[in-house]
Each structure stands twice: as C-alpha cells, then as structure tokens.
Amino acid sequence: MLLFLQNGGMDEVLAAVGPRLKHIRQHRKCTLTALSEATGISVSTLSRLESGQRKPSLELLLPIAHAHQVPLDELVGAPPVGDPRVRLKPVRRGDNTIVPLTQQPGGLQAFKMIMGPSRSEPDPRTHEGYEWMYVLSGKLRLVLAEHDVVLKAGEVAEFDTRLPHWFGSTGEAPVEILSLFGPQGERMHVRAKPRGH
C-alpha cells in the first residue's frame, strides 16, 4: 500500500477515499448514524470524510474498516498484490542447467545447478572468489587441489576458488546443488543458536 501511495500521488489517493467510503456505506445500506454508533466517530466527522472536507487518517479508517468488515486496502483503493513469483531464466548447456537466483550484479551470487551424468570428467580451474555449495539431490563429485570427495544430499562444501577445483556428477545420475559464490572472496556466515536454547 505504501508503494501505491508513493507512485500514485498522495493527494489523488486521499481525494478518492471519501467517495469510496460513501459507496461502501451505501452499498451495505448503512446510515451515517449507524456507522457513527459502530465506530464511535461523530456523524459530522463521517460526513466530512465522505465529502472530502476531512482528510482520512488511520485513526478514522481503522474503525470504519472494522465496522464494514473490509480490509483497509479496500477503503483506500490499494491495487491488488501482484504475482509474487520470480521469473527465473535457466541457462542450459548440454545436460547441465544453471538457474541464477540473484538478479543484482556484483556481490554474493546464488545459483541452483543441475548437472547431468555427462559432466563427470574433472577439469580443475582457478579464479578469484569463494564458493559455498549444498547438495539437494544426487551425488556431487568435488575435486579440490589434492582432494577428490563425493558429497551426498544434505552435505555442504565451501572453498577458496583460487585453489584448483572442479565439481560435477559422479557419472551415475544428475546432481542438483545450491551454490553461493562471492567473486571478491565473500564468505558464507552461518549463525547458530548456542546450545541449551
């Protein structure tokens, strides 16, 4: 609602509240006297609100919304909430899919990766940054410097990407992971409650 007020212009929104209040009251076949008794707001104040001679405030609108059993948004004409879904654009390379989960450039980046069985031949590389990854399903093979490990669903790895590294499927089946990558070497900070809480 605040976004609507900023974008739509405060005066226009406030000017439309009075006629909307009157319409809602009349649609419910409620008199000013009955609404006054239900809200504790005087008939003259209600009349001035509906005619636009009195600016609406939360102190006045909340009891009116409660009396009419309508959301406050309906009284002020807030637009319906938009579709909350995030439109992700997967990048496919062969049987590998990378889904960027962050939209802003720079800083910590999040990805969901699905790597097919064909990505199973290690080809270690190095670059600036720090990586944290969580295995969602399947088995992840991680080659990091002299280490060659297999991580299963629920396991986590983190490492400095300046070390020679490679990760992919074990070759048996696809592996699905969440990856957080800090190009400037940002590290993942995990907070946990102390024991006993």
C-alpha positions as CSV (number, residue, x, y, z in Angstrom):
1,M,0.0,0.0,0.0
2,L,2.9,2.4,0.8
3,L,4.3,1.8,-2.7
4,F,0.9,2.6,-4.2
5,L,0.7,5.9,-2.3
6,Q,4.2,6.9,-3.4
7,N,3.7,6.0,-7.0
8,G,0.0,7.1,-7.4
9,G,0.3,10.5,-5.7
10,M,-0.8,11.1,-2.1
11,D,-3.4,13.8,-3.0
12,E,-5.1,11.7,-5.7
13,V,-5.4,8.7,-3.4
14,L,-6.7,10.7,-0.4
15,A,-9.3,12.5,-2.7
16,A,-10.7,9.1,-3.8
17,V,-11.1,7.8,-0.2
18,G,-14.3,9.9,0.6
19,P,-16.4,8.7,-2.4
20,R,-15.2,5.2,-1.8
21,L,-16.3,5.4,1.9
22,K,-19.7,6.7,0.9
23,H,-20.1,4.0,-1.8
24,I,-19.2,1.2,0.6
25,R,-21.5,2.5,3.4
26,Q,-24.5,2.9,1.0
27,H,-23.8,-0.5,-0.7
28,R,-24.2,-2.0,2.8
29,K,-27.4,0.0,3.4
30,C,-25.8,1.6,6.5
31,T,-26.7,5.1,7.7
32,L,-24.2,7.7,9.0
33,T,-25.9,7.4,12.4
34,A,-25.5,3.6,12.5
35,L,-21.9,3.8,11.3
36,S,-21.3,6.5,14.0
37,E,-22.6,4.2,16.7
38,A,-20.5,1.3,15.4
39,T,-17.2,3.3,15.2
40,G,-17.6,6.0,17.9
41,I,-16.8,8.6,15.2
42,S,-19.3,11.5,15.1
43,V,-21.8,11.8,12.3
44,S,-20.4,15.2,11.2
45,T,-16.8,13.8,11.0
46,L,-18.1,10.8,8.9
47,S,-20.0,13.2,6.6
48,R,-16.9,15.4,6.2
49,L,-14.8,12.4,5.4
50,E,-17.2,11.2,2.7
51,S,-17.4,14.7,1.2
52,G,-13.6,15.1,1.2
53,Q,-13.7,18.1,3.6
54,R,-11.7,16.0,6.2
55,K,-8.5,14.2,5.3
56,P,-8.6,10.4,6.2
57,S,-6.3,9.1,8.8
58,L,-5.6,5.6,10.1
59,E,-7.3,6.6,13.4
60,L,-10.5,7.2,11.4
61,L,-10.2,4.5,8.8
62,L,-9.4,1.5,11.0
63,P,-12.7,1.6,13.0
64,I,-14.6,2.2,9.7
65,A,-12.9,-0.8,8.1
66,H,-13.7,-2.9,11.2
67,A,-17.3,-1.8,11.2
68,H,-17.8,-2.7,7.5
69,Q,-15.7,-5.9,7.9
70,V,-13.5,-4.9,4.9
71,P,-9.7,-4.7,4.6
72,L,-8.2,-1.3,5.0
73,D,-6.8,-1.6,1.4
74,E,-10.4,-1.6,0.1
75,L,-11.1,1.7,1.8
76,V,-8.1,3.4,0.3
77,G,-8.2,1.7,-3.1
78,A,-4.9,-0.1,-3.0
79,P,-4.3,-2.2,-6.1
80,P,-4.3,-6.0,-5.7
81,V,-1.0,-7.5,-4.8
82,G,0.9,-8.6,-7.9
83,D,2.1,-12.0,-8.8
84,P,4.7,-12.9,-6.2
85,R,6.5,-15.5,-8.5
86,V,10.1,-14.7,-9.5
87,R,10.6,-15.3,-13.2
88,L,13.9,-17.2,-13.4
89,K,15.8,-17.7,-16.6
90,P,17.6,-21.0,-16.7
91,V,20.8,-21.3,-18.8
92,R,21.2,-24.7,-20.4
93,R,24.5,-26.2,-21.7
94,G,24.1,-29.7,-22.8
95,D,22.6,-31.7,-19.9
96,N,23.6,-29.0,-17.4
97,T,21.2,-26.3,-16.2
98,I,22.2,-23.2,-14.2
99,V,19.4,-21.1,-12.7
100,P,20.6,-17.7,-11.4
101,L,18.7,-16.9,-8.2
102,T,20.0,-13.4,-7.7
103,Q,19.3,-10.5,-10.0
104,Q,21.7,-7.8,-9.0
105,P,25.3,-7.7,-10.3
106,G,28.3,-7.9,-8.1
107,G,28.5,-9.2,-4.5
108,L,27.3,-12.6,-3.4
109,Q,25.6,-14.6,-6.2
110,A,23.2,-17.6,-5.7
111,F,22.6,-20.3,-8.3
112,K,20.7,-23.6,-8.5
113,M,22.6,-26.0,-10.7
114,I,21.6,-29.4,-12.2
115,M,24.5,-31.2,-13.6
116,G,23.9,-34.3,-15.8
117,P,25.9,-37.5,-15.7
118,S,28.0,-36.4,-18.7
119,R,29.7,-33.8,-16.5
120,S,31.9,-36.3,-14.7
121,E,35.5,-35.7,-16.1
122,P,37.5,-33.4,-13.8
123,D,38.9,-30.3,-15.4
124,P,40.2,-28.2,-12.5
125,R,40.3,-24.4,-12.9
126,T,41.2,-21.4,-10.6
127,H,39.7,-17.9,-10.3
128,E,39.1,-15.3,-7.7
129,G,36.3,-15.8,-5.2
130,Y,34.9,-18.1,-2.6
131,E,32.2,-20.8,-3.1
132,W,29.7,-22.5,-0.8
133,M,27.5,-25.4,-2.1
134,Y,24.8,-27.5,-0.7
135,V,23.7,-30.8,-2.4
136,L,20.0,-31.0,-2.9
137,S,19.8,-34.4,-4.6
138,G,22.2,-36.9,-6.2
139,K,25.9,-37.2,-5.6
140,L,28.4,-34.3,-6.2
141,R,32.0,-35.1,-7.0
142,L,34.3,-32.3,-5.9
143,V,37.9,-32.2,-6.9
144,L,39.7,-29.5,-4.8
145,A,43.5,-29.3,-5.0
146,E,44.6,-32.8,-3.8
147,H,41.2,-33.8,-2.5
148,D,38.7,-35.8,-4.5
149,V,35.4,-36.2,-2.5
150,V,31.8,-37.3,-3.1
151,L,29.1,-35.3,-1.3
152,K,25.5,-36.7,-0.9
153,A,22.2,-34.9,-0.4
154,G,22.3,-32.6,2.6
155,E,26.1,-32.2,2.6
156,V,27.9,-28.9,2.3
157,A,31.3,-27.8,1.0
158,E,33.0,-24.4,0.9
159,F,36.3,-23.4,-0.6
160,D,38.5,-20.7,-1.9
161,T,38.2,-20.8,-5.7
162,R,41.9,-19.7,-6.1
163,L,42.6,-23.4,-5.4
164,P,42.3,-25.7,-8.5
165,H,38.8,-27.0,-8.3
166,W,36.1,-28.9,-10.4
167,F,32.7,-30.2,-9.5
168,G,30.1,-32.3,-11.3
169,S,28.2,-35.5,-11.3
170,T,29.8,-38.9,-10.3
171,G,28.6,-40.1,-13.7
172,E,25.8,-42.3,-12.2
173,A,22.9,-39.7,-12.3
174,P,22.3,-36.0,-12.3
175,V,23.2,-33.9,-9.2
176,E,21.3,-30.9,-8.0
177,I,23.0,-28.2,-5.9
178,L,22.6,-24.7,-4.5
179,S,25.7,-22.6,-4.9
180,L,26.6,-19.2,-3.3
181,F,29.6,-17.6,-4.9
182,G,31.4,-14.5,-3.8
183,P,33.5,-13.1,-6.7
184,Q,35.5,-10.9,-4.2
185,G,36.1,-13.8,-1.8
186,E,33.0,-13.1,0.3
187,R,32.4,-16.0,2.7
188,M,29.2,-17.5,3.9
189,H,28.4,-16.7,7.5
190,V,26.3,-19.2,9.4
191,R,24.7,-18.3,12.7
192,A,23.5,-20.9,15.1
193,K,21.9,-20.7,18.5
194,P,24.1,-21.6,21.4
195,R,23.4,-25.0,23.0
196,G,20.7,-25.1,25.6
197,H,18.4,-22.6,23.8
